[in-house]
Structure formats: structure tokens, C-alpha cells
Amino acid sequence: MPGSRTETKKPAPGLILFDLDGTLADTGPDLADALNRLLEECDRPPLPYATIRPVVSMGGAALISLAFQIDDSRSEFEGLRRRFLDFYLEDIARHTQLFPGMETVLERIETTSRHWGIVTNKPAWLTDPLMQALAMTRRARCIVSGDTLPFRKPHPEPLLHACRVAGYRPRDAIYVGDARRDVEAAHAAGIPAYVARYGYIPSDDDPGGWGAEALIDSPMELLQMME
């Protein structure tokens, strides 16, 4: 009909990038075990998992601050952080597994000629053995760790680098994460951001105010965008 307009559906993304801790994999139990091993070694009582979990995505320094109520200005801070990470590396995948439904999501991505990758602030010396233990290394199109580049999230360069390595334009990707910095990094890179509300988000935080394109409560919700 002359003058009529037909709306076209936006193509599904070809590249789905994931944060690692709290988005792709439930690493919290192993990090909590490592932290409590350190507390035991220091003759301190263990912390409940419910206290540790919301801090996991903030990294090792934040976990040391939580456990010992000190910051990095204290002389003992760095030694505690390194000891904690040594404990973590020893049993990096004892309890860690993909979040429920994530394996189905990855299989769907892989069987529909799309690709997925990882962009994390976790250093490569921890990222690489974890990805190997989960049998994910060969499946990922790209893995960008916190020390792959001079920049870390919320800087956009790790996401832009991931797109270049994977062979996609930023506009043809999305990024899924569980922290405000993930949304900030994605938007600065020109990539739509999805927030994994099932991840390690503190109860007093409001991911609805981060400006993401979507909030998801389980990995399976990602399947809808691939139809």
C-alpha cells in the first residue's frame, strides 16, 4: 500500500559478551572458601556466605576490606590480598559452575552461528585456569582479562578490544554483567548492556537505575533475544 511503513525487527546480536564472576559463572562459593581460609589462618571467625556474596564482583581488594575492616593504606593489606588469591587459585573451581541455564544459552549461541566471549576485570593468571577448569577456553571467541590491556572496566577499551578480536562491530554485540561499571563500560563502547540481576548485586543497590537496555533474572531470558 503506498505510503505505508513496515517496521523491521532489530537483528539479534552476533556477539554476546559476558562478565565472568556473577554473570557467566557462580564463583562466589570458591572465593568465600578462600577468604574464610585466610580468616582462619589469622585466627579470626569465618564470615557467612550471605555477607561475602554481594562483594564478590568488586574483587579481591574489596573482599579483604570486608573481612579485615581495613583499606589498602595499611601495610598488611597487600600481603593479605596475595595470600587470599593464593588460596583461591589452589581450589579455583572446586564449587564454581555456570549459573543455571547458562550452558543452554551458550549452546544456542554456538549452534546459531553466533559467538560469545568474556570481558572481566579478573587477572589472566586467575581467569585462564578457571576457564580451562570449566572447559570454556576453546569455546569462547575471545577472553579479555583485567590485565590484558592497560585499561579495565569501566573503561570501554576492554570491550572494544573483545569486539576486534572476535571480528564484530560494537553495535553488533551486547554485554551482560552484574555491576554498574559493566553498564558504563558497555555504553562508552557503544554496546547495549544487559544486567544480570541473578549476580552479585548488593541488596541495597538498584540496577534499574544504571541505565541498561535490559534487566534479566536468569540466563535463560537471553534466549528470547536470539529468536
Secondary structure, DSSP 8 states (H G I E B T S, - for coil): -TT----------SEEEE-TBTTTEE-HHHHHHHHHHHHHHTT-----HHHHGGGGGG-HHHHHHHHHS--TTSTTHHHHHHHHHHHHHHTTTSS-EE-TTHHHHHHHHHHTT-EEEEE-SS-HHHHHHHHHHTT-TTT-SEEE-TTSSS--TTSSHHHHHHHHHHT--GGGEEEEESSHHHHHHHHHTT--EEEETTSS--TT--GGGS--SEEESSGGGGGGGG-
